[in-house]
Amino acid sequence: MHPLPARYDHVGSFLRPAYLLEAREQKAKGQITPEQLRKVEDQAITEIVQFQQDVGLKSITDGEFRRTYFHIDFLEQLGGVKTDIPVTVKKPDGSEELAPPVMRVIDKVRHAKDIQLADFQYLKTQVAAGLTPKVTIPSPTMLHFRGGRTGISKTAYPELEPDFYDDVARAYGDELRSLAAAGCTYVQMDDTNLAYLCDEKMREAARQRGDDPNELPHRYAAFINKVVAQKPAGMLLAMHLCRGNFKSTHAAAGNYEPVAEALLKEMDLDAYFLEYDDDRSGDFRPLRYLPKGKTVVLGLVTTKFGEMESKDALKRRIDEAARYAPLEQLALSPQCGFSSTVHGNNIAVQAQRDKLRLVVETAQDVWG
C-alpha cells in the first residue's frame, strides 16, 4: 500500500495573488481589520484549492496564504517562543533589506492554543470529496538549529536533554491531535536544517554555535521521533527538506550523504520530500538507506525558475533514483513550494500551473 494520496504531490505553498498581497498591506497599515483580511484570504484559498484540483493534484493545501513565512507564523504561536523584530541590514552594495527574524525560546515551550485548526477547518470545506487536505507546518528542529543553545533560555532549560525536546514534542503532539480530531490525515513538516547540515559552510556555522554537525542529524532524528510517537493513528506524517527558497535563492548546497542515514533510517516518518532539482543536491546514492514501508518524493522539478523540464529527462532521473531505492517507494513533486515566504519566487503564475501538470503527467506515465 502506497501511503501518499498519489504518486505525484507538491510541497504546498503557492504564489500569492496581487489582491491578497494588497489586503495584507492594508491590514498592516490598519486600514482593514484582521477579520476583513481573513475574508480576502478565504477567497484566495477557495481559488487556489480549485486551481490544484483542476491541475489534477490529490493532496490539496491552502497555499500557505495566511502566512508571511513558512516557519515563523506557526512557531511564534507556541507558548514560550518569541520572535525578534526583523532589522534592516545594509548589504555590501549599499542596498538595504530586512534580515529574517530570529526566534528565541524565552520560557517553557507549550501548546498554548490550536494553531492550524481553524485554517484546516476552512480548507476542508473547500476540498472536493475523495481528495486529501494537507497541512504544512515547520519542523520542530527550527526551534533549535538557527540559534543553537544560545537561542534557548538557560533559566527555562538549564539542560536541553530531555526537557526541551520533550516539551516541544508534546506541544507538537497536542497540535497534531487537535488537527486529527478535525479530520486531518496528512501533515508535512518543513525542515531546512537537515539539508543545511549537508553544506560545509553551514556545518562550520553549527560548530561555531557549539554543535557537532555529525551528531546533530542523529539528535534531530531522536527529536523527530518524539513527535512521531505522539502522532494520532491514521495520520500520514511527511518531512520536506529544503536548502532555502527565499525569492528563488538558495542558502545551502551539498549531497544528502551526511544526513541520509539519520534521516531515512532513523526517523520514523512515512514520507520524505527531497530536493533534487539541480546539481546542488548531489546524486541519488543516499537513497540506499531508505527502509521498506517509507516513500521518497523526488523533487525533480524546480520552482525557482520558469524554464520547463522535459518529461524524458525526468523519467531518466527517476530511473536513476530507482537504482538505489525501489521504484514503488518513489514518487514525484516539485523541489519546493512556489512561495516559501509571502514574497514568492521569481516565476510566472502560468509556469506554476505548467510545472504541476508536468509532475502529474510524468508520474502517471511512470507509475500508471
Secondary structure, DSSP 8 states (H G I E B T S, - for coil): ---SSSSB---S-----HHHHHHHHHHHTTSS-HHHHHHHHHHHHHHHHHHHHHHT-SEE--TTTT-SBTTHHHHTTSEEEEE----EEE-TTS-EEE----EEEEEEEE--S-SSHHHHHHHHHHS-TTSEE-EEEE-GGGGTTTTGGGGB-TTT-SS-TTHHHHHHHHHHHHHHHHHHHTT--EEEEEESHHHHTTSHHHHHHHHHTT--TTTHHHHHHHHHHHHHTT--TT-EEEEEE-S--GGG--S----SHHHHIIIIIIS--SEEEEE-SSGGG--SGGGGG--TT-EEEEEEE-SSS-----HHHHHHHHHHHTTTS-GGGEEEEESS-S-SBTT--S--HHHHHHHHHHHHHHHHHHH-
